[in-house]
Amino acid sequence: MLEEVERWLSRRSWSATERPIERILAAKQRTGTTVSVVLPALDEEATVGDIVAAIRRGLMTDSVPLVDELVVIDSGSGDRTAEVAAEAGARVVHRDSILPRIPALPGKGEVLWRSLLVTSGDIVCFIDADLKDFDAGFVSGIVGPLLTDPDVDFVKAMYDRPFGEDRPLGETAGQGGRVTELVARPLLNLHWPQLAGIVQPLGGEYAARRSLLERLPFPVGYGVELALLVDSLHTVGLDALAQVDVGVRKHRHQDGQALGRMAATIYRTAQLRLSRGHLVRPELTQFERGEHGFVPHTYAVDTEERPPMRDIEEYAVHRAA
C-alpha cells in the first residue's frame, strides 16, 4: 500500500461514534449547511418505508433537525414503493418527471444524477432503499465529517456485512460483496492505488457536497459508485475523501447473473477512465475486521454517462430559484 494511503487511513477513516450528534448539529447550525437525503428506489416496498420512518424519527425532529429534506426517487416500481414511502413521510418523485426533455434511461446512476434537480441541500446523502434493520446513524455518520470538517468533500460508509440465511456462500463479515472483491477492488488497487484504502468502494451509502457532485459525470447504471469515487479523487484529491465505520449493513443479495451484469458495467466504467493513463501498481489491499476496526492487508499480484449537472440548463434555473 502507498505510504500516502496509509497516512490517509489514519487521518480520514473514522467511526460514527467519534462525532456525537450534538457536535454534528452544532456544526450544522454554525455553518448554515443544509442536508438532503435521497433514496433511489425500484420495487422496494418491503424496506423503503422503514428507512424513511427511521430517518424522520431520528434526524428530522425539533430536537434533532439534521436532515432538511428526504426524497425518494421512484424508478418506475411495479409495487407500492411510492405509496409506502409517501405514507412514511418522504417526498416521492418519479424519475421520468425530472428533466423530461431528456428521456430517462434505466439504471441507478440515472436516478442519482436526476435527484440533483429535485433537491436543494448543500450536502446530498444517498442511501440504498433495500437496507434491512436500518439505523439513522448511517446518515448522521457519513454526513458528520462534511459538517465538521470543511476540507472533506466526499464520505463513504464502511461496514460489516454479517452472516445470515440469505448470505452468499464464501462471504465473511467485514468484506465487500462479490463484485467488490473480484472486480472493483482489484481495478482500484491496480489502476488507482490511492483508492486502495476504501473499504466499501461500491457501497450505496455515501454523502458529498453538492458543489462536487454537480461537477461530475454520472454513469447511468451500476458503475456510478466507482465513477464518482475515481472522478472525485481526480477532482478534489485524496485528502478530500473520507470513510466512516457505521457498523453493520444488511440488504437483499443479488443472484449470480445480476452480479455478472454489474461486474461488466463496473469494468466498462473503469475502462473509460483508464484512457486518462494512470499508474498501474501490482498490489491488492483487502480488509478484515480487527480488534480496533478495519485492518488493511496488502498482497502482491503476479457505459453511457450523463454530463456534469452544472452543464444542464434546467439545473441553473433550479439553483437560482
Disulfide bonds with the S-S distance in Angstrom:
none
